[in-house]
């Protein structure tokens, strides 16, 4: 109460030290709606809390043997995750419970679910719920996960699923692609809350970013002369190849190869693999600029480097829940093996890869992946540049690490086997190790632990701690220039 400062605490079942409350919002009818996750993030419960007496009740729940994704966080780009429709009788929700990330309409009492997006594909983000025109707009890419397009679906149509999972009606409408299918790449949209206008941006690996204003639902540019179709231009100087590679484990991975200027396939070139590898991000999207190394001081293509990225299992690509959750309790293993075997296959396929001049680099989770690849696959990678890496998974934050790895009290060996420090004794190549001492994301204790282990094992390496810099190593005059020069000189030297 603002009047007297009285606080009414909600009586929510479960030990607060072993459960999360990641989402909450007003639900009307004198109630809050909240989402509760257990510590392992394998059970999600939706509850109503009465704000008068504090009582609560669960009305909808789902479970997963790996983790329940907080896909509601993607809705409208802000926390909350609830969009009420049908005069508050239903709300829109996102779930992976059938193995794909789909949009559901759930009745207020939780007893009726309507599957709005049906099929073996994932939705990306919900961009707008336009109830006046009966549309939900969302991103998806059923045929090529490296790209992204805008779709829409009818709010009132779909499969109605009862609690017993029985389908009581057949689908009445399929999602409709809104984006121009001839513009192949990544489309992004910001749609007005009333669904009448949108800003639309588009790019691909060889088309620089262009944008336009649209009216909806007709999807027409407000100014045709300034539309994407009228202004986009292909950059003929780009020589980037998107491809798929199938490893000896029979896993098919997306990849790109950015070739040097004046490329001659009869020659051999040094190769730099850019990695991330963890569930928070991917390195292989068909958008402008992502294939160029922002840290390199100069022109990598002009200096004769081949640049490569490979998308491993466990990344958040729109390839189904099985793809994303293959990494459960295997961070530092499944992802690393995929990248190593994928790169090995590329080496076998392309004779212009110089097998004796291969470097790998990455930042944060990519720094961890770099250490793993350098330590565990020295026959493939001779040089590594690792920035702000998690050296020991037990040192990272519980929400992220336990979601993907379980609880260390239950499966400590998975944390140990997935940590780079475990394999530091195997270092054979050239390592440049960089960390900010003020990093409040990946704490500096990770760096100290790994450095001490390398010293203990008698391994020589180059080390650069940046005093009081945070995870992005951006603070302080001259910092980026110094980091960029350090990175570039090391790559050229080795």
Buried (B, 14 or more C-beta within 10 A) or exposed (E): EEEEEEEEEBEBEBEEEEBBBBBBBEBEEEBBBBBBBBBBBBBBBBBBBBBEEEEBEBBBEBEBEBBBBBBBBBBBEEEBBBBBBEEEEBBBBBBBBBEBBBBBBBBBEBEBBBBBBBEEBBBBBBBBBBBEEBBBBBBBBBEBBBBBBBBBBBBBBBBBBEEEEEEEEEBEEBBEBBBBEEBBBBBBBEBEEEBBBBEBBBBBBBBBBBBBEBEBBEBEBEEEEEBBEEEBEEEEEBBBEBEEBEBEEEBEBBBBBBBBEEEEEEEBBBBBBBBBBBBEEBBBBBBBEBBBBEBBBEEBBEBBBBBBBBBBBBBBBBBBBEBBBBBBBBBBBBBBBBBBBBBBBBBEEBEBBBBEBBBBBBBBBBBBBBBBBBBBBBEBBBBBBBBBBBBBBBBBEEEBBBBBBBBBEEEEEBBBBBBBBBBBEEBEBBBBBBBBBBBEBBBBEBBBBBBEBBEEEEBEBBBBBBEEBBBBBEBEEEBBEBBBEBBBEBBEEB
